[in-house]
Amino acid sequence: MAVRRLRVDGVLQGIGIAVGLLALVGGFVLLAVQYRPYSVPTDSMAPTVQPGDTVLAHPVKGSQVGRGDIIVFNDPVWGTSAMVKRVIGVGGDTVACCDSAGRTTVNGKPVTESYVNTSSSSAVLLGDKPFSAKVPAGRLFLMGDNRSVSLDSRSHLEITEGTIPESEVKARVEGTVWPLSTARTIGRTSAFDAVPGPAATAHGPLPELEWTIIGGAALVLLSAAAGTVVAQLRKRSAKRGRSS
């Protein structure tokens, strides 16, 4: 009877470990297929993304992103390396600064952007300097969340209204993975939902994949630990039986 119980316990432990490993490995495989890592060298997107962070970005076409999305792009006019900025305007939009409350407007509608860095000591931010740009079709107007220091579309207004072509978009940022202390998902923003047209898009399965990986690892560890604990308890019970 004891042998049979040991076999049942061993089978259950093996199933737990196998399921956990399947979730763990499968989650990592899907993560590698669905996302690409990019390093962020500057603080132009702080506090949303800090300098030195490695972000996870879902490959998308430029025509698939909307206002509020954070994108990875590479435009030779801006530089030779991949950059990370937030989409503020799409083709046909008029982006301007600012209303009486200092907010950027899109097609005349003020946008309340809670993610913008307002802690800079330079209180009158670079973003507060008046401008107005009409975004050509097939192009995007971009700004950094750290408006006081970000070199973005406002710095290139003399060239195609400071916009980049949609074809230069590589991916949409959906989370950070490194350093581990700041690893998290970056959710879709609703800041532009009141502006008619393409607002921030629905994100991919990053949260689900993260929980699958964490759950798989936890199941493996718990199954292994449970087997060890049960074995130790059985040994102690057997010793007590022989001593009595």
Secondary structure, DSSP 8 states (H G I E B T S, - for coil): -HHHHHHHHHHHHHHHHHHHHHHHHHHHHHHHHH-EEEE--SSTTTTTS-TT-EEEEEE--GGG--BT-EEEE--TTT-SS-EEEEEEE-TT-EEEE--TTS--EETTEE---TTS----S-SS-GGGS-EEEE--TTEEEEE-SSTTT--SGGGGTTTGGG-EEGGGEEEEEEEEEESGGG-EE-----TTTTSSS-BS----SHHHHHHHHHHHHHHHHHHHHHHHHHHHHHHHHHHHHHH-
